[in-house]
Amino acid sequence: MTISYIGGRFGLQWRNAGSFAGPQKHQRSDAHAIDRTFLSIADFFLVWIAGFIAWWIRFPSGSPSVWGNDYWRVTGHHWAFLYLYSVLFLLFAYTRKLYVPPRRPEFMQQALDVVKVSLTAAFALSAFIYVSGDRTISRGVIGGTLLLSVILLIAWRAFLLFPGVGGLTDARNVLIVGAGPAGKALQQYLDETPQLGYSVKGFVDRRLCARESGTSNAGLAQPLLGSVSDLESIIRIHFIDEVLVTLPTARDLIKEVVARARLFGTHVRVVPDLYDGLALGAPIESVGQFPTVTLHSRAIPALQLTIKRSADAILSAIALLLLSPLFLLIAILIKFDSEGPVFYNSVRLGKKGNTFVCHKFWTMVADAESRKESLQHLNERDGILFKISNDPRVTKLGRFLRKWSLDELPQLWNVLTGDMSLVGPRPPVPDEFRKYAVEHLRRLEVVPGLTGLWQVQSRQSSSFDDYIKLDLKYVDSWSVWLDITLIAKTFYVVLAGTGR
């Protein structure tokens, strides 16, 4: 008996739910497989780009005329051998496991592997050209393609190590089911091997958590967070990306874990046993030295995430450069207008609850924070949010900066460093975060942004529920096209001067 599924970013539909023997290989949704496919396609195109550049350098406009009528034949031969080189590169790359976990190999090791694979592919290509007897192929083009492809491929891998790029280098938060010897060994191994990219947040077990059952946490480097029945809230509170089960013979428990985790699109894997045939046919992967059986996974839109992060880095860098004179002018005006500093730096919470320092231009009087409590009765927002349209703490210049959203321009630096994105939910302050219900935490599953669905559609709404609802709608329906649409609408909102 088998169980099959249709995977996607926003959940799974299960077939033959009454039976359970693991997913079929051809139907599984595998995040690592997506990473491998994306990286191999990117490498293929980078090799071709290197070939085009090498060709153009060796034969600039007008030079090929020496071939006369043989121009197109010689050109075709070069492109055919370039295609062969790119295929050989991918074959040797897969042989050397260039696209296989661990997810975070050392950069120098990656660079060395790229050089070795490139040299091997170039040697094989040269041997093939020699055997074929083709005298029209330029050694300069081959050498140039080799050199440029190595540079581009290593630079590409360096770019992927930039914080937050494509979501490929984020540490994956792990919850281990089973606090026995196998669970402890797995936790110790993951803690001692950080290059794998896993962060163990704790354990759950069939028993109740330690504070309720009197069970000791002795021997556990991470806490016993609760029982399997608490799995939903634990996944939300600790932003769990993967659940690793180390109780392979507990069939009913595994089915319960999968049933609960699939509601949140959480990756579930088991450190396997044969389960009397239960896992026959299921795909096997390794977490370092530990073999696992993938029972459920969520597809990662690696290409879209990389496009988003690349656009954030490029556009924020250009904007900071072009707007630097405006930054200087605003800084001078602030110093003339108030006694406070030029920038207001506050601690905010970003993706998965990680804290960072958010930057804005100073728009208030020097003692603004100490006066906040006395103004609570003027709050125009309900619930957790705090906002006053005619806040007496705001300076005259600050009111102008807020009206046209100029006070938020320094956050472009947060975008450049990866703490924020151009588009996403607004980052909450710690006081706001502490008042969140568990269901509100889902808005922190993505990188916060300068603008978002709430800012565009309901900026003046006083309802905290509307604020959360729109943020969660963005998380659930995110795409590159949605970001482009929201950026375009943001220009209209800003020009309308609706900030306050």
C-alpha positions as a printed Julia matrix, in Angstrom:
500×3 Matrix{Float64}:
  0.0    0.0     0.0
  1.25   3.48   -0.79
  0.24   7.03   -0.13
  0.74   9.66   -2.8
  0.44  13.42   -2.7
  0.33  16.52   -4.82
  2.84  18.98   -3.33
  2.86  22.75   -3.47
  3.87  25.88   -1.61
  0.55  26.22    0.16
 -0.27  22.67    1.19
 -0.88  19.14   -0.01
 -3.8   17.03   -1.17
 -3.54  13.42   -0.07
 -4.78  10.33   -1.87
 -5.53   6.89   -0.43
 -5.51   8.39    3.04
 -6.52   5.11    4.57
 -3.22   3.49    3.68
  0.26   4.56    4.67
  3.54   3.35    3.21
  5.38   6.51    2.27
  5.23   8.75   -0.81
  5.95   7.53   -4.31
  9.25   8.79   -5.66
  7.85  10.35   -8.83
  5.24  12.38   -6.91
  7.2   13.73   -3.99
  7.83  17.43   -3.47
 11.45  17.75   -2.41
 12.97  21.06   -1.34
 16.5   19.75   -1.86
 15.58  18.5    -5.34
 14.33  21.99   -6.18
 17.57  23.51   -4.91
 19.61  21.07   -7.0
 17.55  21.66  -10.14
 17.69  25.44   -9.78
 21.44  25.51   -9.13
 22.23  23.19  -12.03
 20.12  25.26  -14.45
 21.82  28.45  -13.22
 25.27  26.85  -13.74
 24.3   25.77  -17.26
 23.36  29.33  -18.25
 26.46  30.81  -16.59
 28.67  28.49  -18.63
 26.91  29.65  -21.8
 27.32  33.3   -20.82
 31.04  32.67  -20.3
 31.19  31.05  -23.76
 29.51  34.02  -25.44
 31.86  36.47  -23.75
 34.92  34.39  -24.7
 33.69  34.21  -28.29
 33.11  37.97  -28.46
 36.56  38.73  -27.01
 38.31  36.33  -29.38
 36.31  37.31  -32.44
 35.08  40.9   -32.12
 32.89  42.41  -34.81
 34.47  42.05  -38.23
 37.14  39.47  -37.34
 35.18  36.4   -38.53
 35.28  37.75  -42.09
 38.57  35.88  -42.54
 36.55  32.66  -42.71
 34.59  33.85  -45.71
 31.86  31.4   -46.67
 32.8   29.09  -43.77
 31.66  31.6   -41.16
 28.37  29.92  -40.27
 29.88  26.43  -40.33
 32.71  27.44  -37.96
 30.27  29.32  -35.72
 28.01  26.28  -35.54
 30.95  24.08  -34.55
 31.86  26.42  -31.7
 28.32  26.48  -30.32
 28.04  22.71  -30.6
 31.24  22.22  -28.6
 30.12  24.86  -26.08
 26.93  22.86  -25.58
 29.02  19.72  -25.12
 31.22  21.5   -22.55
 28.19  22.67  -20.55
 26.72  19.16  -20.53
 30.06  17.66  -19.49
 30.31  20.23  -16.7
 26.9   19.23  -15.31
 27.71  15.51  -15.58
 31.0   15.9   -13.72
 29.34  18.28  -11.23
 26.72  15.66  -10.36
 29.43  13.0   -10.16
 31.34  15.17   -7.69
 28.04  15.81   -5.82
 28.26  19.55   -6.34
 24.49  19.89   -5.92
 23.99  17.4    -3.1
 23.66  18.3     0.62
 25.23  19.28    3.0
 23.29  22.47    2.39
 26.11  24.75    3.56
 29.48  23.41    2.44
 32.44  25.7     3.09
 32.83  28.33    0.37
 36.46  27.43   -0.32
 35.43  23.8    -0.78
 32.7   24.88   -3.22
 35.2   27.02   -5.15
 37.74  24.2    -5.29
 35.08  21.76   -6.52
 34.04  24.22   -9.26
 37.67  24.49  -10.44
 38.13  20.72  -10.45
 34.87  20.08  -12.32
 35.61  22.82  -14.87
 39.13  21.54  -15.55
 37.87  17.97  -15.91
 35.14  19.06  -18.35
 37.61  21.19  -20.34
 40.11  18.31  -20.52
 37.39  15.92  -21.73
 36.25  18.46  -24.33
 39.8   19.03  -25.57
 40.31  15.28  -25.9
 37.07  14.98  -27.89
 38.07  17.84  -30.2
 41.49  16.25  -30.75
 39.99  12.87  -31.59
 37.41  14.45  -33.91
 40.15  16.22  -35.84
 38.22  19.5   -35.99
 40.8   22.26  -36.71
 38.34  25.16  -36.72
 37.81  25.34  -32.95
 39.7   28.22  -31.33
 41.86  27.29  -28.36
 41.42  30.89  -27.18
 37.64  30.45  -27.01
 38.0   27.2   -25.04
 40.51  28.71  -22.62
 38.48  31.88  -22.24
 35.28  29.9   -21.62
 37.05  27.85  -18.96
 38.48  30.88  -17.16
 35.33  33.02  -17.34
 33.0   30.18  -16.36
 35.1   29.44  -13.26
 34.96  33.13  -12.29
 31.2   33.39  -12.87
 30.38  30.12  -11.11
 32.45  30.98   -8.04
 31.02  34.53   -7.95
 27.5   33.04   -8.18
 28.16  30.81   -5.18
 29.59  33.75   -3.25
 26.41  35.68   -4.04
 24.27  32.83   -2.7
 26.09  33.13    0.63
 24.89  36.76    0.96
 22.42  36.91    3.89
 18.88  36.02    2.86
 19.52  35.35   -0.84
 16.79  33.03   -2.34
 16.1   31.73    1.12
 18.74  29.15    0.3
 21.1   29.98    3.17
 18.56  30.52    5.95
 19.05  28.17    8.9
 16.19  25.67    8.99
 14.56  25.42   12.4
 14.25  21.76   13.41
 12.0   20.0    15.92
 12.99  16.46   16.93
 10.23  13.98   17.82
 11.62  11.55   20.39
 13.93  12.5    23.24
 15.54   9.08   23.48
 19.1    8.08   22.55
 18.49   8.43   18.79
 16.98  11.9    19.21
 19.83  13.06   21.46
 22.43  11.72   19.02
 20.75  13.52   16.11
 20.54  16.78   18.05
 24.19  16.57   19.08
 25.28  15.87   15.52
 23.29  18.79   14.07
 24.62  21.16   16.75
 28.2   20.06   16.04
 27.75  20.36   12.25
 26.43  23.91   11.68
 27.4   23.89    7.99
 24.4   21.64    7.36
 22.2   24.67    8.06
 19.94  23.22   10.78
 19.06  24.81   14.12
 17.5   22.42   16.67
 14.82  24.26   18.65
 13.86  21.4    20.95
 12.13  18.05   21.36
  8.62  16.69   21.6
  7.83  13.25   22.91
  4.88  10.95   23.49
  5.0   11.97   27.13
  4.02  15.38   28.45
  6.59  18.14   28.66
  8.93  18.18   31.65
  7.16  20.87   33.64
  3.86  18.93   33.53
  5.08  15.37   34.01
  8.11  15.85   36.21
 10.32  14.49   33.45
 13.85  15.87   33.63
 15.57  17.65   30.78
 18.86  16.1    31.9
 20.97  15.06   28.96
 19.07  17.31   26.52
 20.94  20.29   25.08
 17.57  21.67   23.91
 14.34  21.71   25.96
 11.5   19.2    25.88
  8.83  21.53   24.46
  5.78  19.34   24.92
  3.96  16.32   23.58
  2.91  15.49   20.02
 -0.56  16.86   20.82
  1.1   20.32   21.2
  2.73  20.11   17.77
  0.63  22.81   16.04
  1.41  25.54   18.57
  5.08  24.5    18.83
  5.51  24.73   15.03
  4.02  28.23   15.05
  5.79  29.61   18.14
  9.24  28.33   17.18
  8.88  28.79   13.38
  9.67  25.14   12.69
 10.71  24.31    9.12
 11.32  20.59    9.56
 10.18  17.87   11.94
 12.61  14.95   12.32
 11.13  11.79   13.85
 13.52   9.47   15.71
 10.87   6.95   16.82
 10.72   4.93   13.6
  8.69   2.01   14.96
  5.87   4.18   16.33
  3.59   4.0    13.28
  0.54   5.66   14.81
  2.71   8.44   16.22
  4.32   9.09   12.81
  0.91   9.28   11.15
 -0.24  11.74   13.81
  2.88  13.89   13.35
  2.41  13.99    9.57
 -1.29  14.8     9.92
 -0.56  17.71   12.26
  2.52  19.04   10.43
  0.91  18.98    6.97
 -1.58  21.62    8.14
  1.32  24.08    8.21
  3.25  22.84    5.16
  6.05  21.7     7.48
  8.7   19.29    6.17
  8.54  15.9     7.95
 11.33  13.32    7.84
 12.02  10.14    9.75
 15.32   8.63   10.82
 14.24   5.32    9.37
 13.69   1.73   10.18
 11.95  -0.58    7.71
  8.7   -0.41    9.72
  7.9   -3.98    8.61
  7.7   -2.72    5.04
  5.93   0.55    5.87
  8.67   2.68    4.27
  9.36   0.49    1.24
  9.6    2.65   -1.88
  9.95   5.9     0.07
 12.82   8.2    -1.05
 15.9    8.17    1.17
 17.99  11.28    1.86
 20.75  12.07    4.3
 20.99  14.77    6.94
 24.75  14.63    7.17
 25.47  11.08    8.34
 21.84  10.3     9.26
 19.65   8.62    6.61
 16.05   9.88    6.58
 12.81   8.98    4.82
 10.9   11.96    3.43
  7.21  11.55    4.25
  6.11  15.08    3.53
  7.78  18.22    2.21
  6.99  21.72    1.02
  8.25  23.07   -2.26
 10.56  26.07   -1.94
 10.17  28.65   -4.77
 13.94  29.0    -4.99
 13.98  30.87   -8.31
 11.37  33.42   -7.23
 13.05  33.96   -3.86
 16.4   34.53   -5.56
 14.8   37.01   -7.98
 13.2   38.82   -5.03
 16.43  39.04   -3.02
 18.47  40.04   -6.09
 15.99  42.8    -6.94
 16.05  44.0    -3.31
 19.85  44.2    -3.24
 20.23  45.85   -6.65
 17.36  48.35   -6.38
 18.19  49.37   -2.79
 21.85  49.94   -3.7
 20.87  52.1    -6.69
 18.31  54.03   -4.62
 20.79  54.71   -1.81
 23.32  56.01   -4.32
 20.86  58.24   -6.2
 19.14  59.54   -3.06
 22.31  60.29   -1.09
 22.03  64.08   -1.77
 18.44  63.98   -0.46
 19.62  62.05    2.61
 22.18  64.78    3.31
 19.61  67.56    2.88
 17.11  65.87    5.21
 19.84  65.26    7.81
 20.79  68.97    7.79
 17.14  70.04    8.12
 16.57  67.64   11.03
 19.52  69.09   12.94
 18.09  72.59   12.48
 14.56  71.48   13.39
 15.07  69.44   16.58
 17.52  68.46   19.27
 17.3   64.74   18.55
 19.64  62.64   16.43
 19.35  62.38   12.65
 18.3   58.74   12.68
 15.81  56.89   14.84
 17.1   53.35   15.38
 14.7   50.84   16.91
 14.78  47.12   17.52
 12.31  45.25   15.3
 11.48  41.62   14.66
 12.1   40.14   11.23
 11.76  36.74    9.63
 11.27  33.89   12.12
 11.35  36.39   15.0
 14.99  37.39   14.52
 15.72  40.88   15.83
 17.44  43.65   13.88
 17.91  47.42   14.12
 15.47  49.3    11.87
 16.48  52.78   10.66
 14.26  55.83   10.09
 14.79  59.59    9.98
 14.12  61.27   13.34
 10.68  62.93   13.26
  9.86  63.47   16.95
 10.87  65.58   19.9
 13.75  64.35   22.09
 11.54  62.93   24.91
  9.04  61.19   22.62
  9.36  57.71   24.14
  8.85  58.89   27.73
  5.64  60.68   26.71
  4.07  57.68   24.93
  2.35  56.26   28.03
  0.61  59.57   28.79
 -0.86  59.62   25.27
 -2.36  56.12   25.28
 -5.88  57.56   25.67
 -5.48  59.31   22.27
 -4.65  56.06   20.43
 -6.75  55.81   17.25
 -5.95  52.15   16.55
 -7.6   49.2    18.25
 -5.89  46.25   19.86
 -2.1   46.15   19.8
 -1.33  49.0    17.35
 -0.58  52.56   18.49
 -1.13  55.55   16.18
 -2.18  59.18   16.64
 -2.89  61.24   13.52
 -1.95  64.56   15.17
  0.72  63.23   17.5
  2.0   66.19   19.58
  5.43  64.58   19.76
  6.02  64.92   16.01
  8.04  67.92   14.87
  6.97  70.23   12.04
  9.6   68.78    9.7
  8.75  65.29   10.94
  5.11  65.79    9.94
  6.22  66.66    6.41
  8.58  63.67    6.21
  5.85  61.31    7.4
  3.24  62.71    5.02
  5.41  61.8     2.03
  6.95  58.68    3.65
 10.42  60.21    3.44
 11.16  59.22    7.04
 11.34  55.56    5.96
 14.01  56.02    3.28
 16.89  54.9     5.59
 15.25  51.47    5.67
 16.72  50.99    2.2
 19.89  50.1     4.11
 17.96  47.37    5.94
 16.82  46.1     2.53
 20.4   46.08    1.23
 21.65  44.08    4.23
 18.82  41.55    3.95
 17.01  42.35    7.2
 14.1   43.73    5.18
 12.69  43.51    1.67
 11.14  46.15   -0.56
  7.79  44.37   -0.1
  6.53  42.45    2.92
  4.68  42.83    6.23
  5.86  45.7     8.43
  8.35  44.59   11.13
  6.76  44.74   14.61
  8.4   46.19   17.7
  9.05  43.76   20.6
  6.17  45.18   22.71
  3.74  44.48   19.86
  5.18  41.01   19.27
  4.76  40.0    22.91
  1.01  40.6    22.6
  0.6   38.41   19.5
 -1.59  35.33   19.58
 -0.1   32.16   18.1
 -2.04  32.59   14.83
 -0.49  36.06   14.36
  3.05  34.66   14.23
  2.61  33.43   10.67
  3.21  36.97    9.4
  6.83  36.54   10.55
  7.43  33.6     8.22
  8.63  36.03    5.52
 11.1   38.92    5.43
  9.42  42.2     6.49
  9.2   45.0     3.95
  9.09  48.72    3.3
  5.65  48.42    1.76
  3.03  45.72    1.57
 -0.59  44.78    1.05
 -1.78  46.57    4.18
  0.07  49.8     3.35
 -1.46  49.87   -0.13
 -5.02  48.7     0.55
 -5.82  49.74    4.12
 -3.21  52.2     5.36
 -5.67  54.35    7.31
 -7.61  51.45    8.84
 -7.63  51.39   12.63
 -8.36  47.67   12.83
 -5.61  45.34   14.02
 -7.58  42.42   12.58
 -7.49  44.04    9.11
 -3.77  44.62    9.52
 -3.13  40.96   10.34
 -5.57  39.64    7.73
 -3.87  41.51    4.89
 -0.38  40.49    6.05
 -1.4   36.82    6.17
 -3.03  37.15    2.75
  0.31  38.41    1.42
  2.18  35.49    3.03
 -0.23  32.95    1.52
 -0.42  34.46   -1.99
  3.12  35.79   -2.44
  4.67  35.89   -5.89
  7.16  38.08   -7.71
  4.3   39.56   -9.75
  2.43  40.52   -6.55
  5.55  42.35   -5.32
  5.84  44.24   -8.62
  2.15  45.22   -8.4
  2.48  46.43   -4.8
  5.59  48.5    -5.59
  3.73  50.2    -8.46
  0.71  50.92   -6.23
  2.99  52.23   -3.48
  4.17  55.06   -5.73
  0.55  56.16   -6.12
 -0.09  55.96   -2.37
  3.06  57.96   -1.56
  2.32  60.64   -4.16
 -1.18  60.97   -2.67
  0.49  62.04    0.6
 -1.5   59.65    2.8
  1.29  59.11    5.33
  0.92  60.44    8.83
